[in-house]
């Protein structure tokens, strides 16, 4: 029993046999969480589908009020951040801790760029009076149900933005741990499962962009 304790790596919790079992368990748990996230967004997407089928002309007209250029820029930004997250994971797998830290910082910077652009988009709409629900006062779109589209827009993009903010916090936490020297090719489970979360955030935006900005 003493020999087993001595050979047990410090990063492996006592209730796991070895690092591989701990990694597989953590990854499985993360996939279960991601499936729940997909189901949550799936409900929002269902609301979008139902209302778009009821008011197709509204969605076509309202989409013209969204800035397609900045939506496309944000799409490129998030795709780039997915690449840097993948590079961060690859770096730690090869014990390139400097590369891990650099790619994590780039990912955080790209995520902040995304949020700044989204903030300017929201600010411009608020200036025009494009608010959700009963607070809608915009007069540039003559459709009685216009608030419905923008309520769905704010719900989808707002919840997504919340996930981006959470992702920034998680990636910064991973960066601080990387600076502390917590990770190596033998142990990088938090890096990988945070990367999975970030890939989901990016994937959801890839669906949101055409559904909201490219309606024809």
C-alpha positions as CSV (number, residue, x, y, z in Angstrom):
1,X,0.0,0.0,0.0
2,X,2.8,2.4,0.8
3,X,4.5,1.6,-2.5
4,X,1.2,2.4,-4.4
5,X,1.0,5.8,-2.6
6,X,4.6,6.6,-3.4
7,X,4.2,5.9,-7.1
8,X,0.9,7.8,-7.3
9,X,1.5,11.1,-9.2
10,X,0.7,14.3,-7.3
11,X,-1.7,15.5,-10.0
12,X,-3.8,12.3,-9.8
13,X,-6.6,12.3,-7.3
14,X,-6.6,9.5,-4.8
15,X,-9.8,7.9,-6.1
16,X,-8.3,7.3,-9.6
17,X,-6.1,4.4,-10.4
18,X,-3.8,6.4,-12.7
19,X,-3.6,9.6,-14.8
20,X,-5.2,7.9,-17.9
21,X,-8.3,7.0,-15.9
22,X,-8.5,10.5,-14.4
23,X,-8.1,12.1,-17.9
24,X,-10.8,9.8,-19.4
25,X,-13.2,10.6,-16.6
26,X,-12.7,14.3,-16.8
27,X,-13.1,14.3,-20.6
28,X,-16.3,12.2,-20.3
29,X,-17.7,14.6,-17.8
30,X,-16.9,17.5,-20.1
31,X,-18.7,15.9,-23.0
32,X,-21.8,15.3,-20.9
33,X,-21.7,19.0,-19.9
34,X,-21.3,20.0,-23.6
35,X,-24.2,17.9,-24.6
36,X,-26.3,19.7,-22.0
37,X,-25.1,23.0,-23.5
38,X,-26.1,21.9,-27.0
39,X,-29.6,20.9,-25.7
40,X,-29.9,24.3,-24.1
41,X,-29.0,26.2,-27.3
42,X,-31.1,23.7,-29.2
43,X,-34.2,25.1,-27.4
44,X,-33.3,28.6,-28.4
45,X,-32.7,27.5,-32.0
46,X,-36.2,25.9,-31.9
47,X,-37.8,29.2,-30.9
48,X,-35.9,30.8,-33.8
49,X,-37.1,28.2,-36.3
50,X,-40.8,28.5,-35.2
51,X,-40.9,32.3,-35.3
52,X,-39.0,32.4,-38.6
53,X,-41.6,30.0,-40.1
54,X,-44.4,32.2,-38.9
55,X,-42.8,35.5,-40.0
56,X,-40.4,34.8,-42.8
57,X,-40.7,38.4,-44.3
58,X,-39.9,39.9,-40.9
59,X,-36.7,38.0,-40.5
60,X,-35.6,38.9,-44.0
61,X,-36.2,42.6,-43.4
62,X,-34.9,42.7,-39.8
63,X,-31.6,41.0,-40.7
64,X,-30.8,44.0,-42.9
65,X,-30.4,46.0,-39.6
66,X,-27.6,43.8,-38.5
67,X,-24.0,44.6,-39.6
68,X,-22.9,41.6,-41.7
69,X,-19.4,42.9,-42.1
70,X,-18.7,43.0,-38.3
71,X,-20.5,39.7,-37.9
72,X,-18.2,38.2,-40.5
73,X,-15.1,39.7,-38.7
74,X,-16.2,38.2,-35.4
75,X,-16.6,34.8,-37.2
76,X,-13.0,35.0,-38.4
77,X,-11.9,36.1,-34.9
78,X,-13.5,33.1,-33.2
79,X,-12.3,30.6,-35.8
80,X,-8.8,32.0,-35.2
81,X,-9.2,31.6,-31.5
82,X,-10.2,27.9,-32.0
83,X,-6.9,27.5,-33.9
84,X,-4.9,29.1,-31.1
85,X,-6.6,26.9,-28.5
86,X,-5.7,23.8,-30.5
87,X,-2.1,25.1,-30.8
88,X,-2.0,25.6,-27.0
89,X,-3.1,22.0,-26.4
90,X,-0.5,20.7,-29.0
91,X,2.2,22.8,-27.3
92,X,1.6,21.4,-23.8
93,X,1.5,17.8,-25.3
94,X,5.0,18.5,-26.6
95,X,6.1,20.2,-23.3
96,X,6.4,23.5,-25.0
97,X,5.1,25.5,-22.1
98,X,6.1,28.9,-23.6
99,X,4.0,28.1,-26.7
100,X,1.1,27.1,-24.4
101,X,1.2,30.4,-22.6
102,X,1.5,32.5,-25.8
103,X,-1.4,30.7,-27.5
104,X,-3.6,31.1,-24.4
105,X,-2.9,34.8,-24.3
106,X,-3.7,35.1,-28.1
107,X,-6.9,33.3,-27.5
108,X,-7.9,35.6,-24.7
109,X,-7.0,38.6,-26.9
110,X,-9.1,37.3,-29.7
111,X,-12.0,36.7,-27.4
112,X,-11.8,40.2,-26.1
113,X,-11.8,41.5,-29.6
114,X,-15.0,39.5,-30.2
115,X,-16.6,41.1,-27.2
116,X,-15.6,44.6,-28.1
117,X,-17.1,44.3,-31.5
118,X,-20.2,42.8,-30.1
119,X,-20.4,45.7,-27.6
120,X,-20.2,48.2,-30.4
121,X,-22.9,46.4,-32.3
122,X,-25.2,46.4,-29.2
123,X,-24.4,50.1,-28.5
124,X,-25.3,51.1,-32.1
125,X,-28.7,49.2,-31.9
126,X,-29.5,50.7,-28.5
127,X,-28.8,54.2,-30.0
128,X,-31.3,53.5,-32.7
129,X,-33.9,52.2,-30.2
130,X,-33.6,48.6,-31.2
131,X,-34.3,47.0,-27.8
132,X,-35.9,43.6,-27.1
133,X,-39.6,43.2,-26.4
134,X,-41.7,46.1,-25.2
135,X,-38.7,48.4,-25.0
136,X,-38.4,48.4,-28.8
137,X,-38.7,52.0,-30.2
138,X,-37.0,51.8,-33.6
139,X,-39.1,53.3,-36.4
140,X,-36.9,52.2,-39.3
141,X,-38.6,48.8,-39.6
142,X,-42.3,48.9,-40.3
143,X,-43.5,45.5,-39.0
144,X,-45.7,45.0,-36.0
145,X,-43.7,41.9,-34.9
146,X,-40.3,43.5,-35.3
147,X,-39.5,43.2,-31.5
148,X,-39.8,39.4,-31.8
149,X,-36.8,39.1,-34.1
150,X,-34.6,41.3,-32.0
151,X,-35.7,39.6,-28.8
152,X,-34.5,36.3,-30.3
153,X,-31.4,38.1,-31.6
154,X,-30.5,39.4,-28.2
155,X,-31.3,36.2,-26.5
156,X,-29.1,34.1,-28.8
157,X,-26.2,36.4,-29.0
158,X,-26.4,37.5,-25.4
159,X,-26.3,34.0,-24.0
160,X,-23.5,33.2,-26.4
161,X,-21.6,36.3,-25.2
162,X,-22.0,35.1,-21.6
163,X,-20.4,31.8,-22.6
164,X,-17.5,33.8,-24.3
165,X,-17.0,35.7,-21.0
166,X,-16.9,32.5,-19.0
167,X,-14.5,31.1,-21.6
168,X,-12.2,34.1,-21.1
169,X,-12.2,33.5,-17.4
170,X,-11.4,29.8,-17.8
171,X,-8.6,30.4,-20.3
172,X,-7.1,33.0,-18.0
173,X,-7.2,30.5,-15.1
174,X,-5.4,28.0,-17.3
175,X,-2.8,30.6,-18.2
176,X,-2.2,31.4,-14.6
177,X,-1.7,27.7,-13.8
178,X,0.6,27.4,-16.8
179,X,2.8,30.3,-15.5
180,X,2.9,28.4,-12.1
181,X,4.2,25.3,-13.9
182,X,1.2,23.1,-13.3
183,X,1.1,21.5,-16.7
184,X,3.3,19.2,-18.8
185,X,2.9,16.5,-21.4
186,X,2.1,14.1,-18.4
187,X,-0.7,16.3,-17.1
188,X,-2.8,18.8,-19.2
189,X,-6.4,17.7,-18.5
190,X,-7.7,21.2,-17.6
191,X,-6.1,22.6,-20.8
192,X,-7.9,20.0,-23.0
193,X,-11.3,20.2,-21.4
194,X,-11.2,24.0,-21.5
195,X,-10.3,23.8,-25.1
196,X,-13.3,21.6,-25.8
197,X,-15.6,24.2,-24.1
198,X,-14.1,26.9,-26.3
199,X,-14.5,24.9,-29.5
200,X,-18.2,24.6,-28.6
201,X,-18.5,28.4,-28.1
202,X,-16.9,28.9,-31.5
203,X,-19.2,26.3,-33.2
204,X,-22.3,27.9,-31.8
205,X,-21.3,31.2,-33.3
206,X,-20.7,29.6,-36.7
207,X,-24.4,28.6,-36.6
208,X,-25.6,32.0,-35.2
209,X,-23.9,34.1,-37.9
210,X,-25.7,32.7,-41.0
211,X,-29.0,32.2,-39.1
212,X,-29.1,35.9,-38.0
213,X,-27.0,37.9,-40.4
214,X,-27.3,36.1,-43.7
215,X,-31.1,35.7,-44.0
216,X,-32.4,36.0,-47.5
